[in-house]
């Protein structure tokens, strides 16, 4: 058993990948909690795909592609807010329109600019290919975002559950919204190389959603979500190593598996553990025993 755990650590690429996976497990869980509570889980998916135009333009201009991704991802949220404020279009419809529009624009720009951007890597990730520089970038992003969440936790908590009330008491809701948007975008950018754009939403939402079924308080969701995120990331990496499957997909499968277990067996919200279901099961079992006795 010890050899199974230690063997992958003898390779530097696995050590770097595991450190990155742990950082992302914590970061995605904390930021994803706000998306879940605000019922804006789709926003993560929108931003994840909206970074493509920025990636294409930045690569063509020869600048840091993550700068382009951040600008493009942040711009998409402003477009959503603008559509919602200037028309009768609801936020979910606006997000769907921006999602498809930015994705199409990104693919078009990659084709027109004849970019040699490795689209497959950004779509599906390559956690085993991270470098020391990538680890430090992820570490810096994680520390900055987690520190800001800690410093402004009360304001974020108020805004998350009652944005109108937060505005009424004088909180800078526009600045808070911009800060959350920037944090989500940076988290997605940091996660792109690990799990890719296609799978990043699962890592962003899955651990927090699982914790949501197990605890009630926001800070508890963050803590349990981080634990679930770390466990999923590390377990997925070991599955990837020993079974030769894509690391991003392996991590997401573990996240999904844990969510299903919580959905079924959560002590307070589990489908199979709710009082009505449990009583019905006992009733059926009792009827079955009585029928056997008669036989």
JOQUI-V635871 format. One record per pair of residues at least 6 apart in sequence whose C-alpha atoms are under 8 Angstrom apart, sorted by the first residue. I is the first residue (numbers start at 1). J is the second residue. Records with the same first field share a line. If there is no record, write none. Layout:
# JOQUI-V635871
I=J ; J
This chain:
# JOQUI-V635871
8=14 ; 15 ; 238 ; 241
9=15
13=128 ; 129 ; 130 ; 131
14=128
16=128 ; 130 ; 131 ; 132 ; 135
17=127 ; 128 ; 129 ; 130 ; 237
18=233 ; 234 ; 237
19=135
20=135 ; 138 ; 139 ; 194
21=127 ; 194 ; 230 ; 233 ; 234
22=229 ; 230 ; 233 ; 234
23=138 ; 139 ; 142 ; 230
24=138 ; 142 ; 187 ; 190 ; 191 ; 229 ; 230
25=203 ; 226 ; 227 ; 228 ; 229 ; 230 ; 231 ; 232 ; 233
26=225 ; 226 ; 227 ; 229 ; 230
27=142 ; 145 ; 146 ; 187 ; 226
28=187 ; 203 ; 204 ; 205 ; 226 ; 229
29=203 ; 204 ; 205 ; 206 ; 207 ; 208 ; 222 ; 225 ; 226 ; 229
30=146 ; 208 ; 222 ; 223 ; 225 ; 226
31=183 ; 184 ; 187 ; 204
32=41 ; 184 ; 204 ; 205 ; 208
33=205 ; 208 ; 209 ; 218 ; 221 ; 222
34=160
35=41 ; 43 ; 44 ; 205
36=205 ; 208 ; 209
37=160 ; 161
38=160 ; 161
41=205
42=92 ; 95
43=95
44=184 ; 188 ; 201 ; 204
45=99 ; 200 ; 201
46=76 ; 95 ; 96 ; 98 ; 99
47=73 ; 74 ; 76 ; 77 ; 99 ; 185 ; 188
48=73 ; 185 ; 188 ; 189 ; 197 ; 198 ; 200 ; 201
49=99 ; 102 ; 103 ; 197 ; 198
50=72 ; 73 ; 76 ; 98 ; 99 ; 102 ; 103 ; 106
51=68 ; 69 ; 70 ; 71 ; 72 ; 73 ; 102 ; 106
52=69 ; 72 ; 102 ; 103 ; 105 ; 106 ; 107
53=68 ; 69 ; 72 ; 102 ; 103 ; 105 ; 106 ; 107 ; 109 ; 110
54=65 ; 67 ; 68 ; 69 ; 70 ; 71 ; 72 ; 73 ; 106
55=65 ; 66 ; 68 ; 69 ; 106
56=65 ; 106 ; 109 ; 110 ; 113 ; 115 ; 117
57=68 ; 109
58=64 ; 65 ; 66 ; 67 ; 68 ; 69
59=65 ; 115 ; 117
60=113 ; 115
66=189
69=189
70=182 ; 185 ; 186 ; 189
73=185
74=181 ; 182 ; 185
76=98 ; 102
77=181
79=98
80=91 ; 94 ; 95 ; 98
81=91
83=89 ; 94
84=90 ; 91 ; 94
109=115
110=116 ; 117
121=193 ; 196
122=192 ; 193 ; 196 ; 197
123=192 ; 196 ; 197 ; 198 ; 199
124=195 ; 196 ; 197 ; 198 ; 199 ; 248 ; 249
125=192 ; 193 ; 194 ; 195 ; 196 ; 197 ; 247 ; 248
126=193 ; 194 ; 195 ; 196 ; 246 ; 247 ; 248
127=193 ; 194 ; 195 ; 247 ; 248
128=194 ; 247
130=193 ; 194
137=190
138=190
141=186 ; 187 ; 190
142=187
145=183
149=156
155=166 ; 171
156=176
158=165 ; 166
159=165 ; 166 ; 173 ; 176
163=173
166=173
167=173
188=197 ; 200
191=200
192=200
194=247 ; 248
195=247 ; 248 ; 249 ; 251
196=248
199=248 ; 249 ; 252
202=252 ; 255 ; 256
203=229 ; 251 ; 252 ; 255
206=255 ; 256 ; 259
207=225 ; 226 ; 228 ; 229 ; 255 ; 259
208=221 ; 222 ; 224 ; 225 ; 226
209=225 ; 259
210=225 ; 228 ; 258 ; 259 ; 262 ; 263
211=220 ; 221 ; 222 ; 224 ; 225 ; 228
212=221
213=262 ; 263 ; 266 ; 268 ; 269 ; 270
214=262 ; 266 ; 267 ; 268 ; 269
215=221
228=255
229=255
232=251 ; 252 ; 254 ; 255
233=251 ; 254
234=251
235=251 ; 254
236=247 ; 248 ; 250 ; 251 ; 252 ; 253 ; 254
237=247 ; 250 ; 251
239=245 ; 247 ; 250
240=246 ; 247 ; 250
241=247
262=270
263=269 ; 270 ; 271
264=270 ; 271 ; 272 ; 273
265=271 ; 272 ; 273
266=273
267=273 ; 274
268=274
271=277
272=278
